[in-house]
Amino acid sequence: MSRPVAERKVLTAKLDEALRDASGRSVLFSQAVADSAGMNPTDLESLDLLARNGPMTAGRLADLTGLTTGAVTGLIDRLERRGYARREPHPSDRRSVIVQPLIENAEHDLAPAYVSMNQAMDGLLSRYSDEELAVILDFTIRAAEITSQQIAALRTEAAGKRDR
């Protein structure tokens, strides 16, 4: 094996390990924020989905999270009790509701938990040139797309096993 190929293998192995570490720490950070807010992490991440994607049906929220519709009903109940979301009638489907995020309420309560992290990340990003940030952004977007594809594949496989 030539030296550049060996070096690339080492580099990609280290990158894989670093990504796994970052992913795990992200999950743990989400858990810590949820704990500090007296929420469960699934509710916190679902609220983030609503904040980033806007109002959606309960069914769409179930699809995005992989939760059952029954579990999403409980999740929406909890978000409503906290004042972070509300159900609205679907304009064209009487059987469906739209989950409207109440971002201002959530930000009021949750933003303080993210201040230090946001400042630290701003400091980290300031170390990179615009060109480097563009590469990091491209990689991050593509990695998220791959992750979404793998989630879908795992869910399809799990559904197939349940149907047997």
C-alpha positions as CSV (number, residue, x, y, z in Angstrom):
1,M,0.0,0.0,0.0
2,S,1.4,3.4,-1.0
3,R,2.0,6.0,1.7
4,P,-0.7,8.4,0.6
5,V,-3.3,5.6,0.6
6,A,-2.2,4.5,4.1
7,E,-2.3,8.0,5.3
8,R,-5.8,8.5,3.9
9,K,-7.0,5.3,5.6
10,V,-5.7,6.6,8.9
11,L,-7.2,10.0,8.4
12,T,-10.7,8.6,7.4
13,A,-10.6,6.2,10.4
14,K,-9.9,9.2,12.7
15,L,-12.6,11.2,11.0
16,D,-15.1,8.4,11.4
17,E,-14.2,8.1,15.1
18,A,-14.5,11.9,15.6
19,L,-17.9,11.9,13.9
20,R,-19.1,9.1,16.1
21,D,-17.8,11.0,19.1
22,A,-19.5,14.2,18.0
23,S,-22.8,12.4,17.3
24,G,-22.8,10.8,20.7
25,R,-22.0,14.0,22.5
26,S,-24.8,15.7,20.6
27,V,-27.2,13.2,21.9
28,L,-25.9,13.6,25.5
29,F,-26.0,17.4,25.1
30,S,-29.7,17.2,24.0
31,Q,-30.3,15.0,27.0
32,A,-28.7,17.5,29.4
33,V,-30.7,20.4,27.9
34,A,-33.9,18.3,28.2
35,D,-33.1,17.4,31.8
36,S,-32.4,21.0,32.7
37,A,-35.8,22.0,31.2
38,G,-37.7,19.1,32.8
39,M,-38.5,17.6,29.4
40,N,-37.6,14.3,27.7
41,P,-35.2,14.4,24.8
42,T,-37.7,13.2,22.3
43,D,-40.0,16.1,23.0
44,L,-37.1,18.5,22.8
45,E,-35.9,17.2,19.4
46,S,-39.5,17.1,18.1
47,L,-39.9,20.7,19.1
48,D,-36.7,21.4,17.2
49,L,-38.2,19.7,14.1
50,L,-41.2,21.9,14.4
51,A,-39.1,25.0,14.9
52,R,-37.0,24.2,11.8
53,N,-39.7,22.9,9.5
54,G,-42.7,24.9,10.6
55,P,-46.3,23.7,11.3
56,M,-47.0,20.2,10.2
57,T,-49.6,17.5,10.6
58,A,-49.3,15.1,13.5
59,G,-48.8,12.4,11.0
60,R,-45.9,14.2,9.4
61,L,-44.3,14.6,12.8
62,A,-44.8,10.9,13.4
63,D,-43.1,10.2,10.1
64,L,-40.1,12.4,10.9
65,T,-39.6,11.1,14.4
66,G,-40.4,7.5,13.7
67,L,-42.9,7.6,16.6
68,T,-46.3,5.9,16.5
69,T,-49.3,8.2,16.0
70,G,-50.3,7.4,19.6
71,A,-46.9,8.4,20.9
72,V,-47.0,11.6,18.9
73,T,-50.4,12.4,20.4
74,G,-48.8,12.2,23.9
75,L,-45.8,14.3,22.7
76,I,-48.1,17.0,21.4
77,D,-50.1,16.9,24.6
78,R,-46.9,17.6,26.6
79,L,-45.8,20.4,24.2
80,E,-49.2,22.0,24.5
81,R,-49.1,21.8,28.3
82,R,-45.8,23.6,28.3
83,G,-47.1,26.2,25.9
84,Y,-44.6,25.2,23.1
85,A,-47.2,24.1,20.5
86,R,-50.9,24.1,19.8
87,R,-53.2,22.0,17.7
88,E,-55.0,23.7,14.9
89,P,-57.7,22.2,12.6
90,H,-56.4,21.1,9.3
91,P,-57.9,23.5,6.6
92,S,-58.9,20.7,4.3
93,D,-58.9,17.4,6.3
94,R,-61.3,17.2,9.3
95,R,-59.5,14.1,10.5
96,S,-56.1,15.8,10.8
97,V,-54.6,18.5,12.9
98,I,-51.8,20.9,12.3
99,V,-49.2,21.2,15.0
100,Q,-48.3,24.8,15.3
101,P,-45.0,25.5,17.1
102,L,-45.0,28.4,19.6
103,I,-41.4,29.3,19.2
104,E,-41.4,32.4,21.3
105,N,-42.5,30.5,24.4
106,A,-40.0,27.7,23.8
107,E,-37.1,30.1,23.1
108,H,-38.0,32.1,26.3
109,D,-37.6,28.9,28.4
110,L,-34.9,27.0,26.4
111,A,-32.6,29.6,24.9
112,P,-30.6,30.1,28.1
113,A,-29.4,26.4,27.9
114,Y,-27.9,27.1,24.5
115,V,-26.1,30.4,25.1
116,S,-22.8,28.9,26.2
117,M,-22.8,26.3,23.4
118,N,-23.7,28.9,20.8
119,Q,-20.8,31.1,22.0
120,A,-18.4,28.3,22.0
121,M,-19.4,27.2,18.5
122,D,-19.1,30.8,17.2
123,G,-15.6,30.8,18.6
124,L,-14.8,27.5,16.9
125,L,-16.2,28.7,13.5
126,S,-14.2,31.9,13.7
127,R,-11.1,29.8,13.3
128,Y,-12.0,28.8,9.7
129,S,-11.9,30.7,6.4
130,D,-15.1,31.2,4.4
131,E,-13.8,28.5,2.0
132,E,-13.2,26.0,4.8
133,L,-16.7,26.8,6.2
134,A,-18.2,26.1,2.8
135,V,-16.5,22.6,2.7
136,I,-17.6,21.9,6.3
137,L,-21.2,23.0,5.4
138,D,-21.2,20.8,2.3
139,F,-19.9,17.8,4.3
140,T,-22.4,18.3,7.0
141,I,-25.4,18.6,4.6
142,R,-24.3,15.4,2.8
143,A,-23.7,13.6,6.0
144,A,-27.2,14.5,7.2
145,E,-28.7,13.3,3.9
146,I,-26.9,9.9,4.3
147,T,-28.1,9.7,7.9
148,S,-31.7,10.3,6.7
149,Q,-31.3,7.6,4.1
150,Q,-30.0,5.1,6.6
151,I,-32.8,5.9,9.1
152,A,-35.4,5.3,6.3
153,A,-33.7,2.0,5.4
154,L,-33.6,0.8,9.0
155,R,-37.2,1.7,9.5
156,T,-38.2,-0.1,6.3
157,E,-36.3,-3.2,7.4
158,A,-37.8,-3.1,10.9
159,A,-41.3,-2.8,9.4
160,G,-40.6,-5.8,7.2
161,K,-39.6,-7.9,10.1
162,R,-42.7,-6.9,12.0
163,D,-44.9,-7.9,9.1
164,R,-43.5,-11.4,8.9
